[in-house]
């Protein structure tokens, strides 16, 4: 979370709404441990990572939707070992991510 604070502070000073995505749990092996965080602003700018790049695009899409609705959401991404390797999630497993709008 510390690695994204400078970006969050900058976006806050610019009046940008932001969604925070956090890895809540990992089942099996995962690219990032619980607590890994990513922030997304309304322009789709990203700070941090929740998966090392393999599902970030889908998380950004979820975050942009949350900026429209203001609702919190839990999402899960998981693949079989064969599917995981094909899409770049080479570790397999399932990651559970909680997204919420940041309330200034």
Buried (B, 14 or more C-beta within 10 A) or exposed (E): EEEBEEBBEEBBEEEBBBBBBBBBBBEEBBBBEEEBBBBBBBEEBBBBBBBBEBBBEEBBEBBBEBBEEEEEBEBEBBBEBEEBEEEEBEBBBBBBBBBBBBEE
